[in-house]
């Protein structure tokens, strides 16, 4: 209690004086009848003595608080609300709309330490109020923790959960929040320990067991299958392998998680995550999917590569292989719809029980309708999320069918998440059309990730540059990060991790700008070079076997096929797979749910240019060309044409590239055609084309599909 911001006089804090003030403050209109107060606070005294005690208490309080604070009206007593602040009332007013503010007001139990042994009615009232405040306090803390978790702050969510459990030791919402927060943070053992402690407490205190929902959450946490990337516990990783801290993305993460949660509760939603390369699109998508799976919903993920955009229905096939075909509810789906989809997605063929086969060329609306019927059956079993990372590489046919399907799923708990570049001119026309329908025909929203600001970069420096603890050095480094990286999170994190590993460069960076210089003075080393050095430094720490694999992978395309890599380094496929797993832990490759890929083209380029001698590059490329010659699929032919144009430019290499371009155009794969034509030009060098008219016609046709690499045709189910 405060009076004018200062501790009140001692007599105000006398037990019954304080009890009288608190009781009036929480009474209707802050008013009570005098007789009611007599029975509440002085029940052991005769009427006349009790009335004297009340009058004396009022007199003393008026002397200390002012004559207008307690007002008598007939046989009632009123506490004035002028300049009166009651934290309990402020808490009640904030509970529903502002749980974070309400949680901040929780500073202990209600009337903690105040007891009136000679006033049992007051004790009963105080106990009821305390119980109510504890229950509301626990609920508010859980709500605040959920909000913190949605903002990407699992540590704060865990603290809220612990406080909620202190108020309600048998409350499942509190332990559920604690388990989720620890699991998201990577502390699987801590999450399971919270469950076991809660289970033991329930059994000992109430002879009860936790609900089946809480037990199911524990099973999901224990299995670790909900986390992308194989469920490796972050808590079990060395410090240097921990992901970079989340800074400057709390609002965007909260909005994204909110859209996804709403869709899984009430009906279909589309979440589009946009941003430039390196802004954290894939991380936000992964964290959304982790939370969806942790809550028990189904997930299917597709991560197309550039070559996939030329293969109609390839993204739909990837979604099927990424979890949709195996979803429990598929078995109850309309057999005709499954039969129709089986013509495009072989994985559904075993579940189709006749009928529904495509007649003629597939139609986007027809496929979308069949997909909607399958998704409705899947969602009847449990809510489901479809996700496409790097959706700008998705094929147009799949995108059109997904948009059509979502439009037919009113009231169905299905969410579609699309992660893509922001610039519309770089997107396939089907994706542009789908994005335009979000928020109109399709419920949902777009979340754009921009560059980090000065404050966020400063926080990033504090987290990743412990070797620069002085505020002045942190300010210098943060300002240079802003200038050199433009706030790009990937570049900023890579630069800081590079400085962590390359200690000899720190002095130059931390002494920028030089004496007499300005913030425009050049950094002693450029960011691209520093990023390259960081990648090279990480490769240099690998074992020889893993270095061989990453070197071979750098010449074998962005999608890393173990069989091709095994041929290049002359090792068993199983050994290659083990190396790829280790390279994933070193953040040099990543698993997208279906295959290993480079996290960025820059990594492959740096490894190829900095970690291989010219002779090693030549040898690996020639081996790759020989191995790829044994394959007939279009992507292998295009990649071989690109390699031959580098290592063996000739008339034969030119003809192979032109043939690949012609077949790509026949399949509607315009981007693959353009890659092949570029390889054909390199294979010729300065030599004139033997058939310039044919070459020009192929170039014209490869540019004739409109949009950024969209499919010119939407028929067929080519691979």
C-alpha positions in Angstrom: 0.0 0.0 0.0 1.2 3.5 -0.9 0.1 7.0 0.1 1.2 9.6 -2.4 3.9 7.3 -3.6 5.3 6.8 0.0 4.7 4.2 2.7 1.5 5.1 4.7 1.5 5.9 8.4 1.7 2.9 10.7 -1.9 3.0 11.9 -3.2 2.6 8.3 -1.5 -0.7 8.2 -3.0 -2.0 11.4 -4.7 -5.3 10.6 -8.4 -4.3 10.9 -7.8 -0.8 9.5 -6.2 -2.4 6.4 -8.9 -5.1 6.2 -11.6 -2.4 6.3 -10.0 -0.4 3.4 -9.5 -3.5 1.3 -13.0 -4.8 1.8 -14.5 -1.4 0.9 -12.3 -1.0 -2.1 -13.6 -4.4 -3.5 -17.2 -3.9 -2.5 -20.0 -2.8 -5.0 -19.7 1.0 -5.4 -17.0 0.8 -2.7 -19.9 1.0 -0.1 -21.1 -1.2 2.7 -23.7 -0.9 5.5 -22.1 -0.3 8.9 -23.9 -3.3 10.5 -22.5 -5.5 7.8 -19.0 -4.3 8.6 -19.5 -4.8 12.3 -20.4 -8.5 11.8 -17.5 -8.9 9.4 -14.7 -7.4 11.4 -15.8 -7.3 15.1 -18.1 -10.3 15.5 -16.8 -11.2 19.0 -17.8 -7.8 20.5 -21.2 -6.6 21.6 -23.0 -4.3 19.2 -22.2 -1.1 21.1 -18.5 -1.9 21.5 -18.2 -3.1 17.9 -19.7 0.2 16.7 -17.3 2.1 18.8 -14.4 0.1 17.3 -15.6 0.9 13.8 -16.0 4.6 14.5 -12.6 4.7 16.0 -11.1 3.0 13.0 -12.8 5.5 10.7 -11.6 8.4 12.8 -8.0 7.3 12.7 -8.0 6.5 9.0 -9.6 9.9 8.2 -6.8 11.6 10.2 -4.1 9.7 8.2 -5.8 9.6 4.7 -7.9 12.8 4.8 -11.5 13.4 5.9 -12.9 12.9 2.4 -11.4 9.4 1.9 -14.1 7.7 4.0 -17.6 9.1 3.7 -20.6 8.4 5.8 -24.1 8.4 4.2 -26.7 7.4 6.7 -25.9 3.9 7.9 -23.4 3.2 5.0 -19.7 3.8 4.7 -18.1 4.6 1.3 -14.4 4.7 0.2 -13.8 7.6 -2.2 -12.4 6.7 -5.6 -10.6 10.1 -6.0 -6.9 9.4 -6.8 -7.5 5.8 -5.8 -5.7 3.0 -7.6 -6.5 -0.6 -6.6 -4.2 -3.2 -8.3 -6.8 -6.0 -7.8 -9.4 -4.0 -9.8 -6.8 -3.0 -12.4 -6.0 -6.7 -12.7 -9.7 -7.7 -13.2 -10.1 -5.0 -15.8 -7.1 -6.3 -17.8 -7.7 -10.0 -17.6 -9.7 -10.5 -20.8 -8.2 -7.9 -23.2 -4.7 -7.3 -21.9 -3.3 -10.5 -20.3 0.3 -9.2 -20.4 -0.7 -6.2 -18.3 -2.7 -8.3 -15.9 0.2 -10.7 -15.5 2.5 -7.8 -14.6 0.2 -6.9 -11.7 0.6 -10.3 -10.1 3.1 -9.8 -7.3 2.0 -12.3 -4.7 -1.1 -13.9 -3.2 -4.1 -11.9 -2.3 -3.7 -10.2 1.1 -0.7 -12.4 1.7 0.3 -12.2 5.4 -2.9 -10.5 6.6 -5.0 -12.7 8.9 -7.8 -11.9 11.3 -8.2 -14.9 13.6 -11.1 -13.2 15.5 -13.0 -12.4 12.2 -13.9 -15.7 10.6 -16.3 -14.1 8.1 -13.5 -11.9 6.8 -11.1 -14.9 6.6 -13.7 -16.8 4.6 -14.2 -13.9 2.2 -10.4 -13.4 1.9 -9.9 -17.1 1.2 -12.6 -17.0 -1.6 -11.1 -13.9 -3.1 -7.6 -15.4 -3.0 -8.8 -18.6 -4.7 -10.5 -16.6 -7.4 -7.4 -14.4 -7.9 -5.2 -17.4 -8.0 -7.4 -19.1 -10.7 -7.6 -15.9 -12.8 -3.9 -15.3 -12.2 -3.0 -18.7 -13.5 -5.2 -18.3 -16.5 -3.7 -14.8 -17.2 -0.2 -16.1 -16.9 -1.0 -19.0 -19.3 -2.5 -16.5 -21.8 0.6 -14.2 -21.5 2.8 -17.2 -21.9 1.0 -18.3 -25.0 1.4 -14.8 -26.4 5.2 -14.9 -25.6 5.5 -18.3 -27.3 3.7 -16.9 -30.3 6.2 -14.0 -30.4 9.1 -16.5 -30.5 10.1 -16.0 -26.8 9.9 -19.5 -25.2 12.1 -18.4 -22.3 9.5 -15.9 -21.2 6.7 -18.4 -21.9 8.4 -20.9 -19.6 8.6 -18.3 -16.8 4.9 -17.5 -17.2 4.2 -21.3 -17.0 6.2 -21.7 -13.8 4.4 -18.8 -12.2 1.0 -20.2 -13.3 1.8 -23.6 -11.7 2.8 -21.8 -8.5 -0.7 -20.4 -8.4 -2.5 -23.6 -9.5 -0.4 -26.6 -8.9 -3.0 -29.0 -10.3 -3.8 -26.9 -13.4 -3.1 -28.6 -16.7 -3.0 -25.4 -18.8 0.1 -24.3 -16.8 2.0 -27.6 -17.3 0.9 -27.8 -20.9 2.4 -24.3 -21.5 5.6 -25.4 -19.7 6.0 -28.5 -21.8 5.4 -26.7 -25.0 7.8 -23.8 -24.2 10.6 -26.3 -23.2 10.0 -28.4 -26.3 10.1 -25.4 -28.6 13.3 -24.3 -26.9 14.7 -27.8 -27.6 14.7 -29.0 -23.9 12.9 -32.3 -24.5 14.0 -33.8 -21.3 12.9 -30.8 -19.4 9.5 -30.9 -21.0 9.1 -34.6 -20.1 10.3 -33.9 -16.5 7.5 -31.3 -16.2 5.0 -33.9 -17.3 6.3 -36.6 -14.9 6.4 -34.1 -11.9 2.8 -33.0 -12.6 1.6 -36.6 -13.0 3.2 -37.6 -9.6 1.7 -34.5 -7.9 -1.8 -35.3 -9.2 -1.5 -38.9 -8.0 -0.2 -37.9 -4.6 -2.6 -35.0 -3.9 -5.8 -36.0 -5.7 -5.4 -39.7 -6.7 -6.0 -38.6 -10.4 -4.3 -39.0 -13.7 -3.6 -36.3 -16.3 -6.0 -36.0 -19.2 -5.5 -38.0 -22.4 -4.7 -34.7 -24.2 -1.8 -34.0 -21.9 -0.5 -37.5 -22.1 -0.7 -37.3 -25.9 1.4 -34.1 -25.8 4.0 -35.9 -23.8 4.1 -38.7 -26.3 4.6 -36.2 -29.2 7.4 -34.5 -27.3 9.0 -37.8 -26.5 8.9 -39.0 -30.1 10.5 -35.7 -31.4 8.9 -36.4 -34.8 7.1 -33.0 -34.6 10.3 -31.1 -35.1 11.6 -30.5 -38.7 15.1 -31.9 -39.3 14.7 -35.2 -37.5 13.8 -34.0 -34.1 17.4 -33.3 -32.8 17.1 -31.7 -29.4 18.6 -28.3 -29.3 19.5 -28.8 -25.7 21.7 -31.7 -26.8 23.6 -29.6 -29.3 26.9 -28.0 -28.6 26.7 -24.2 -28.2 28.3 -23.5 -31.5 25.5 -25.5 -33.3 22.6 -23.6 -31.7 20.5 -21.6 -34.1 20.8 -17.8 -34.0 18.6 -16.0 -31.6 15.3 -14.6 -32.8 15.4 -10.8 -32.7 13.2 -8.2 -34.4 10.6 -10.8 -35.5 8.3 -11.0 -32.5 5.4 -9.1 -34.2 5.6 -11.1 -37.5 5.9 -14.4 -35.6 2.9 -13.6 -33.4 0.8 -12.7 -36.5 1.8 -15.8 -38.4 1.2 -18.1 -35.4 -2.2 -16.5 -34.8 -3.3 -17.0 -38.4 -2.3 -20.6 -38.4 -3.9 -21.3 -35.0 -7.1 -19.6 -36.1 -7.3 -21.7 -39.3 -6.7 -25.0 -37.4 -9.5 -24.0 -35.0 -12.2 -22.5 -37.2 -11.6 -23.1 -40.9 -9.3 -22.7 -43.8 -6.6 -20.0 -43.8 -3.8 -19.1 -46.2 -0.6 -17.6 -44.7 1.9 -16.2 -47.2 5.4 -15.4 -45.8 7.4 -13.1 -48.1 10.8 -11.5 -47.9 14.1 -11.2 -49.6 16.6 -14.1 -49.4 18.1 -14.3 -45.9 15.3 -12.5 -44.1 14.2 -15.6 -42.2 11.2 -16.9 -44.3 12.1 -20.5 -43.9 12.8 -20.2 -40.2 9.4 -18.7 -39.6 7.7 -21.4 -41.7 9.6 -24.1 -39.8 8.6 -22.7 -36.4 5.0 -22.5 -37.5 5.1 -26.2 -38.6 6.9 -27.2 -35.4 4.1 -25.7 -33.3 1.4 -27.2 -35.5 2.8 -30.7 -35.2 3.5 -30.2 -31.5 -0.2 -29.5 -30.9 -1.1 -32.7 -32.7 -2.2 -31.4 -36.1 -1.0 -33.0 -39.3 1.7 -31.5 -41.5 2.8 -32.0 -45.1 5.8 -30.0 -46.4 7.1 -29.5 -49.9 10.3 -27.6 -50.7 10.6 -27.4 -54.5 13.9 -26.5 -56.2 14.3 -24.4 -59.3 14.1 -27.4 -61.6 10.7 -28.5 -60.1 8.9 -25.5 -61.4 9.0 -27.0 -64.9 7.4 -30.3 -63.8 3.6 -30.1 -63.7 2.1 -31.4 -60.4 5.6 -31.9 -58.9 4.7 -29.8 -55.8 1.5 -31.8 -55.3 3.5 -35.0 -55.4 6.0 -33.5 -52.9 3.1 -32.7 -50.5 1.8 -36.2 -50.8 5.3 -37.7 -50.1 5.8 -35.1 -47.4 3.0 -36.3 -45.2 -0.4 -35.9 -46.9 -0.6 -39.3 -48.5 0.0 -41.0 -45.2 -2.4 -38.8 -43.1 -4.8 -41.0 -41.1 -7.9 -39.6 -42.7 -7.0 -40.4 -46.3 -8.3 -43.9 -46.0 -11.8 -42.5 -45.5 -11.6 -40.1 -48.5 -13.8 -40.3 -51.5 -12.4 -43.2 -53.7 -13.3 -41.3 -56.9 -11.3 -38.3 -55.7 -8.3 -40.5 -54.8 -8.6 -42.3 -58.1 -8.4 -38.9 -59.9 -5.4 -37.8 -57.9 -3.7 -41.2 -58.3 -3.2 -40.4 -62.0 -1.0 -37.5 -60.9 0.4 -38.8 -57.5 1.3 -42.5 -57.6 1.3 -42.6 -53.7 -2.4 -42.4 -53.7 -2.9 -45.2 -56.2 -2.9 -47.9 -53.5 -5.7 -46.1 -51.6 -7.9 -45.5 -54.6 -10.5 -48.2 -55.0 -11.4 -47.7 -58.6 -13.1 -44.9 -60.5 -12.2 -41.3 -60.8 -9.4 -41.7 -63.3 -8.6 -38.6 -65.3 -10.2 -38.5 -68.7 -7.9 -36.6 -71.0 -5.8 -33.7 -69.8 -6.0 -32.8 -66.1 -7.9 -29.6 -65.3 -6.9 -27.4 -62.4 -10.4 -27.0 -61.0 -11.1 -30.7 -61.3 -7.9 -31.6 -59.5 -8.6 -28.9 -56.9 -12.0 -30.3 -56.3 -10.6 -33.8 -55.8 -7.9 -32.5 -53.5 -10.6 -30.6 -51.5 -12.5 -33.8 -50.9 -9.4 -35.6 -49.7 -8.4 -32.7 -47.4 -11.9 -32.6 -45.9 -11.6 -36.3 -45.0 -8.1 -35.8 -43.6 -9.2 -32.8 -41.5 -12.1 -34.8 -40.1 -9.5 -36.9 -38.4 -7.3 -33.9 -37.2 -6.5 -30.4 -38.4 -4.0 -30.3 -41.1 -1.4 -27.9 -42.5 0.0 -27.9 -46.0 3.3 -25.9 -46.5 5.3 -25.0 -49.5 8.8 -23.5 -48.8 10.3 -21.5 -51.7 6.9 -21.5 -53.3 8.3 -19.3 -56.1 9.8 -22.6 -57.5 6.5 -24.5 -57.3 4.9 -25.5 -60.5 1.9 -23.5 -61.7 -0.5 -26.5 -61.9 -0.1 -27.4 -58.3 -0.4 -23.8 -57.1 -3.7 -23.4 -59.1 -5.1 -26.6 -57.7 -4.2 -25.7 -54.1 -5.9 -22.4 -54.5 -9.0 -24.0 -55.9 -9.1 -26.6 -53.1 -8.8 -24.1 -50.3 -11.7 -22.2 -51.8 -14.0 -25.3 -51.4 -13.1 -26.0 -47.7 -15.3 -23.5 -45.8 -15.3 -24.5 -42.1 -12.7 -27.1 -42.6 -9.6 -26.8 -40.3 -6.9 -26.7 -43.1 -4.1 -24.2 -43.4 -2.0 -23.5 -46.4 1.4 -21.9 -45.8 3.4 -20.4 -48.7 6.9 -19.1 -48.2 8.1 -17.0 -51.2 10.1 -14.1 -52.5 8.3 -10.7 -52.1 8.8 -9.3 -55.6 5.8 -10.1 -57.7 7.7 -9.9 -61.0 9.8 -12.9 -59.9 6.9 -15.2 -59.2 4.9 -17.6 -61.4 1.6 -16.2 -62.5 -0.4 -18.8 -60.6 1.3 -17.7 -57.3 0.7 -14.1 -58.1 -3.0 -14.9 -58.6 -3.2 -17.0 -55.4 -1.5 -14.2 -53.4 -4.0 -11.7 -54.8 -6.9 -13.9 -53.6 -5.6 -14.1 -50.0 -7.8 -11.9 -47.8 -10.5 -11.8 -50.4 -11.7 -15.1 -51.8 -9.3 -17.0 -49.5 -9.3 -16.1 -45.8 -5.8 -15.3 -44.5 -3.0 -12.8 -44.7 0.5 -12.0 -45.9 3.4 -11.5 -43.5 6.3 -9.7 -44.9 9.8 -10.0 -43.4 11.9 -6.9 -43.9 15.5 -6.1 -42.8 16.4 -5.8 -39.2 16.5 -2.3 -37.7 19.3 -0.7 -35.6 17.8 -1.8 -32.3 17.4 -5.4 -33.5 21.0 -5.5 -34.9 22.3 -4.2 -31.5 20.5 -7.1 -29.8 22.0 -9.5 -32.3 25.4 -8.2 -31.5 24.8 -8.6 -27.8 23.8 -12.3 -28.4 26.4 -13.3 -30.9 29.5 -11.2 -30.1 30.4 -12.0 -26.5 34.0 -11.2 -27.5 32.9 -7.5 -27.6 31.3 -7.0 -24.2 31.9 -3.2 -24.0 28.8 -1.1 -25.1 31.0 1.2 -27.2 32.3 -1.8 -29.2 28.9 -3.3 -29.6 27.6 0.1 -30.9 30.4 0.3 -33.5 29.8 -3.3 -34.6 26.0 -2.8 -34.8 26.4 0.3 -36.9 28.7 -1.4 -39.3 26.4 -4.3 -39.6 23.6 -2.0 -40.6 25.7 -0.3 -43.2 27.3 -3.4 -44.7 24.4 -5.9 -44.6 21.4 -3.6 -44.9 19.9 -5.4 -42.0 19.8 -8.8 -43.8 19.6 -11.3 -40.9 21.5 -14.1 -42.8 24.4 -11.8 -43.7 24.5 -10.3 -40.2 24.5 -13.6 -38.5 27.0 -15.1 -40.9 29.3 -12.1 -40.4 29.1 -12.3 -36.6 29.7 -16.1 -36.6 32.6 -15.5 -39.0 34.1 -13.0 -36.6 33.6 -15.5 -33.8 35.7 -18.0 -35.7 38.2 -15.6 -37.3 39.5 -13.8 -34.2 42.3 -12.1 -36.1 39.8 -10.0 -37.9 38.0 -8.6 -34.8 40.5 -5.9 -34.0 40.1 -4.3 -37.5 36.4 -4.4 -37.3 36.1 -3.1 -33.8 38.5 -0.2 -34.5 36.2 1.0 -37.3 35.8 3.9 -38.1 39.5 5.0 -37.8 40.4 8.1 -35.8 39.2 11.1 -37.8 37.1 8.9 -40.1 33.3 8.6 -40.4 30.7 5.9 -40.7 31.3 5.9 -44.4 34.9 4.7 -44.0 35.3 1.3 -45.6 35.4 -1.8 -43.4 38.9 -3.5 -43.5 37.2 -6.5 -45.0 34.0 -6.7 -47.0 30.9 -8.6 -45.9 30.9 -10.9 -49.0 34.5 -11.8 -48.4 33.9 -12.3 -44.7 30.9 -14.6 -45.4 33.1 -16.6 -47.7 35.8 -16.8 -45.1 33.2 -18.0 -42.5 32.1 -20.8 -44.9 35.7 -21.8 -45.7 36.5 -21.8 -42.0 33.6 -24.1 -41.2 34.6 -26.5 -44.1 38.1 -26.6 -42.8 37.0 -28.0 -39.5 35.3 -31.1 -41.2 36.8 -34.5 -41.3 38.3 -35.5 -44.6 35.4 -37.8 -45.6 32.9 -35.0 -45.0 35.1 -32.5 -46.9 35.1 -34.9 -49.9 31.3 -35.0 -49.8 30.7 -31.2 -49.5 33.2 -30.6 -52.4 31.5 -33.1 -54.6 28.1 -31.7 -53.7 29.2 -28.2 -54.8 29.4 -29.4 -58.4 26.3 -31.6 -58.4 23.4 -29.1 -58.2 21.5 -27.7 -55.2 19.6 -30.9 -54.5 22.1 -33.4 -53.1 21.4 -37.0 -54.3 23.4 -39.6 -52.3 23.6 -41.9 -55.2 25.3 -39.3 -57.4 27.6 -38.2 -54.6 28.6 -41.8 -53.9 29.7 -42.2 -57.6 31.7 -38.9 -57.5 33.6 -39.7 -54.3 33.6 -43.5 -54.8 32.1 -44.4 -51.4 29.0 -46.4 -50.4 25.6 -44.6 -50.4 25.2 -45.3 -46.7 28.5 -43.5 -45.9 27.3 -40.5 -48.0 24.0 -40.3 -46.0 26.0 -40.3 -42.7 28.2 -37.5 -44.0 25.2 -35.5 -45.1 23.7 -35.8 -41.6 26.9 -34.5 -40.1 27.0 -31.6 -42.6 23.5 -30.7 -41.6 24.6 -30.4 -38.0 27.4 -28.1 -39.2 24.8 -25.9 -41.0 26.4 -26.5 -44.4 23.4 -28.4 -45.8 19.8 -28.7 -44.6 17.1 -31.3 -44.9 13.9 -29.9 -46.3 11.7 -32.8 -45.3 12.4 -34.8 -48.5 16.1 -34.4 -49.4 19.3 -32.6 -48.5 19.9 -29.3 -50.1 22.3 -26.4 -49.8 20.8 -23.7 -47.5 21.8 -21.0 -50.0 23.4 -21.0 -53.5 26.3 -19.0 -51.9 27.4 -22.0 -49.9 27.8 -24.2 -53.0 29.6 -21.4 -54.9 32.1 -20.7 -52.0 32.9 -24.4 -51.6 33.4 -24.9 -55.3 35.6 -21.8 -55.8 37.5 -21.7 -52.5 37.7 -25.4 -51.3 38.6 -27.1 -54.6 41.7 -26.7 -56.8 41.0 -26.2 -60.5 42.2 -29.8 -61.1 39.8 -31.1 -58.4 36.9 -29.2 -59.9 37.6 -30.5 -63.4 37.9 -34.1 -62.2 34.6 -34.0 -60.2 32.8 -32.3 -63.1 34.0 -35.0 -65.6 32.9 -37.7 -63.2 29.5 -36.1 -62.8 29.1 -35.8 -66.6 29.8 -39.6 -66.9 27.4 -40.5 -64.2 24.7 -38.2 -65.4 25.0 -39.6 -68.9 23.5 -42.9 -67.5 20.3 -41.0 -66.6 17.5 -40.0 -68.9 15.4 -37.6 -66.7 15.3 -34.0 -67.8 17.0 -32.4 -64.8 20.0 -34.8 -65.1 20.3 -34.0 -68.8 20.2 -30.2 -68.2 22.8 -30.5 -65.4 25.0 -32.6 -67.6 24.7 -30.0 -70.4 25.8 -27.2 -68.0 28.8 -29.3 -66.8 29.9 -30.2 -70.3 29.8 -26.6 -71.4 32.4 -25.9 -68.6 34.7 -28.9 -68.9 34.3 -30.0 -72.5 32.8 -27.3 -74.7 32.3 -28.8 -78.2 29.9 -29.3 -81.0 28.6 -32.5 -79.3 28.0 -30.7 -76.0 26.2 -28.0 -77.9 23.9 -30.5 -79.6 23.2 -32.3 -76.3 22.2 -29.0 -74.8 19.9 -28.0 -77.7 18.3 -31.5 -77.5 17.7 -31.0 -73.8 16.2 -27.6 -74.5 13.8 -29.0 -77.1 12.6 -31.8 -74.8 12.2 -29.3 -72.0 9.9 -27.1 -74.1 7.9 -30.1 -75.2 7.4 -30.9 -71.5 6.5 -27.2 -70.8 9.6 -26.8 -68.7 10.6 -23.3 -69.8 13.2 -22.6 -67.1 15.0 -25.9 -67.9 14.9 -24.9 -71.5 16.5 -21.5 -70.8 19.3 -23.2 -68.7 20.0 -25.7 -71.5 20.1 -22.9 -74.1 22.6 -20.9 -71.9 24.7 -24.1 -71.7 24.5 -24.5 -75.5 25.8 -20.9 -76.0 28.7 -21.6 -73.6 29.6 -24.8 -75.3 30.0 -22.9 -78.6 32.2 -20.2 -77.1 33.1 -17.8 -79.9 32.1 -20.3 -82.6 29.0 -19.3 -84.6 25.9 -21.4 -84.1 25.5 -24.1 -86.8 21.8 -23.4 -86.9 21.1 -19.9 -85.6 17.5 -19.9 -86.8 16.7 -23.0 -84.7 18.6 -21.5 -81.7 16.7 -18.2 -81.9 13.3 -20.1 -82.2 14.1 -22.1 -79.1 15.0 -18.9 -77.2 11.7 -17.3 -78.3 9.7 -20.2 -77.3 11.4 -20.5 -73.9 10.4 -16.9 -73.2 6.9 -17.3 -74.4 5.2 -18.8 -71.3 4.6 -15.5 -69.5 5.2 -15.0 -65.8 8.4 -15.8 -64.0 9.1 -19.3 -65.2 5.5 -20.5 -65.0 4.4 -23.6 -66.9 3.2 -22.8 -70.4 1.0 -25.9 -70.3 -1.1 -27.3 -67.6 -1.7 -30.7 -69.0 0.1 -33.9 -68.2 1.7 -35.1 -65.0 5.3 -35.1 -66.1 8.1 -35.6 -63.7 
